[in-house]
Amino acid sequence: METAEVDVLVAGGGAAGLVAALAAADAGASVLLVERDSRLAGTTAMSTGLIPAAGTPEQEALGIVDTPDLLARDILAKSGGRTDTTIVGRLARESAATVAWLQRHHVPLSLVTGFTYPGHSVMRMMGTPNRTGSELVAALARAVERANVAIVTRARLAEVEAGADGRVTAAILERPDGAHELVGCGALVLAMGGFASAADLVARYLPEMAGAALHSHPGCRGDWLPLAERLAAALADMDSYQGHGGLAAGHAVPILWPSMTEGGVQVNRDGLRFHDESRGYSEAAAAVNAQPGRVAWSIWDGRIQAVLDQFDDTRDAIAAGAIVSAESVAELARRTGLPEAALAATLTEVERLTRSGAPCPFGRRFASRPVLAPPFHAARVTGALFHTQGGMVVDAEARVLRRDGRPLPNLFAAGGTARGLSGPGASGYIAGNGLLAATGLGRLAGVAAARLAGQQTR
Ligand SMILES: Cc1cc2nc3c(=O)[nH]c(=O)nc-3n(C[C@H](O)[C@H](O)[C@H](O)COP(=O)(O)OP(=O)(O)OC[C@H]3O[C@@H](n4cnc5c(N)ncnc54)[C@H](O)[C@@H]3O)c2cc1C
């Protein structure tokens, strides 16, 4: 078995791992990042790449008043407070500084304008020029290389060696040919994403999404769960996940949720609405999957299309032929195959609610947006599992806690491997929770891991 020795070993090459590696290298540690795939990508590269940050100069320039307190309140309101309020507060307080630090490392993040995501009080999402996670990963990978982080791909963290006190001394990496390598480390950061791509774990922890469309990174298989068990690490919110009620059926492209929050609606195969689309895309997944055929049609108009046009995902959806357009309700019915009379009645009712300001039977109010008007656009969608939010319980330095509440000596977790910010189930997920936890906990983990490794070598 080949051996090596580093201050900080980071497992996983998505946002959490790349940010942790960058932060640890910035703090002067020797860092090795290992990734099971042949390239750096993860769920992060599939994502829209939007990171919430409160109190940024970009917001100030537009006169947007935002504070970490407000961001924390928004996150906690969506989860009903059923999450770790200390971690939420810490990450909210760090959010603007983390984004500024990434910008100093030439990660091109700008404020997304034109709409606010459901549950966010103000515009605060920072994204790359084309609003894609692949641009985010590419920029982070360049920053990590500049910081002299060693990167080894096709290397899966398979096992760790640890003392009786839980101190990790080395990790065992497994190569695709079955060969093993031992890497000694002063600290280990687990940033291996969640477990959405392990069907057995999904069936066990998220039974409502078993069999749903999966739009997640294949490498996220919960390889950290046996390690957590061995080291008696505490786990929480294992039934928590980010779903999406608007994955274009058969095309694997998300129809982004401003299509709904800006005034669009979803109807089932009978042309009938079935839920409050404005509550959030995550819980919408199960609502769509409860409809006949596990599908719905998302319907929006030209005004909303202009908002969607800033996203690469929209260009992908158009290129894939996932969006149909129509100049009238009759044409929309023809192009979607929806029953015309029912569709017309639904849209007439939405228009009445928009003008009257009254809530619909599901509790949604349409009054703040203009009446939907031709041209109409629509996509046939299904409810998908994007990523899981349950994981290892960490403290405010991203140190993994044991079941008895004490921190493990030198083990850290970030992103999808750590307990997320959303509380149990799907409805606590507010847009940005994924990458706030990945970048925020990743940076805290990298800094603390480097400090710890430095103390050990002195
Ligand atoms: C379509 C879509 C859109 C999204 N949009 C947003 C958004 O705009 N904003 C937001 O906040 N969130 C968004 N999310 C969620 C977000 O993508 C995730 O929360 C985030 O990417 C998680 O980052 P991560 O680094 O923890 O995991 P990942 O990016 O999944 O990286 C984990 C990495 O670990 C590797 N790995 C796994 N096991 C091992 C092992 N044993 N050894 C070595 N490597 C291993 C994996 O191969 C993977 O590369 C979106 C998700 C999807 C699917």
The ligand as an ORCA input file, in Angstrom:
! r2SCAN-3c Opt
* xyz 0 1
  C     -30.355     20.883    -10.238
  C     -29.893     21.388     -8.910
  C     -29.857     22.757     -8.675
  C     -29.401     23.242     -7.449
  N     -29.281     24.581     -7.290
  C     -28.819     25.062     -6.112
  C     -28.626     26.466     -5.940
  O     -28.778     27.278     -6.858
  N     -28.242     26.904     -4.694
  C     -28.017     26.034     -3.668
  O     -27.707     26.481     -2.575
  N     -28.127     24.694     -3.832
  C     -28.499     24.196     -5.037
  N     -28.580     22.852     -5.208
  C     -28.075     21.983     -4.126
  C     -26.546     21.993     -4.190
  O     -26.141     21.615     -5.476
  C     -25.927     21.069     -3.135
  O     -26.439     21.369     -1.871
  C     -24.406     21.265     -3.101
  O     -23.875     21.175     -4.404
  C     -23.748     20.240     -2.207
  O     -22.352     20.410     -2.299
  P     -21.382     19.312     -1.711
  O     -19.989     19.751     -1.992
  O     -21.777     18.988     -0.337
  O     -21.713     17.992     -2.562
  P     -21.358     17.623     -4.055
  O     -21.265     18.830     -4.917
  O     -22.314     16.571     -4.468
  O     -19.883     17.015     -3.970
  C     -19.633     15.820     -3.282
  C     -18.482     15.120     -3.977
  O     -17.991     14.061     -3.154
  C     -17.627     12.983     -3.993
  N     -17.577     11.770     -3.176
  C     -18.607     11.037     -2.696
  N     -18.160      9.990     -1.997
  C     -16.810     10.064     -2.015
  C     -15.774      9.268     -1.455
  N     -16.050      8.163     -0.729
  N     -14.480      9.620     -1.666
  C     -14.166     10.725     -2.423
  N     -15.123     11.512     -2.990
  C     -16.427     11.192     -2.780
  C     -18.713     12.988     -5.048
  O     -18.308     12.241     -6.192
  C     -18.886     14.472     -5.303
  O     -18.036     14.930     -6.327
  C     -29.015     22.344     -6.427
  C     -29.048     20.964     -6.648
  C     -29.461     20.484     -7.893
  C     -29.452     19.012     -8.147
*
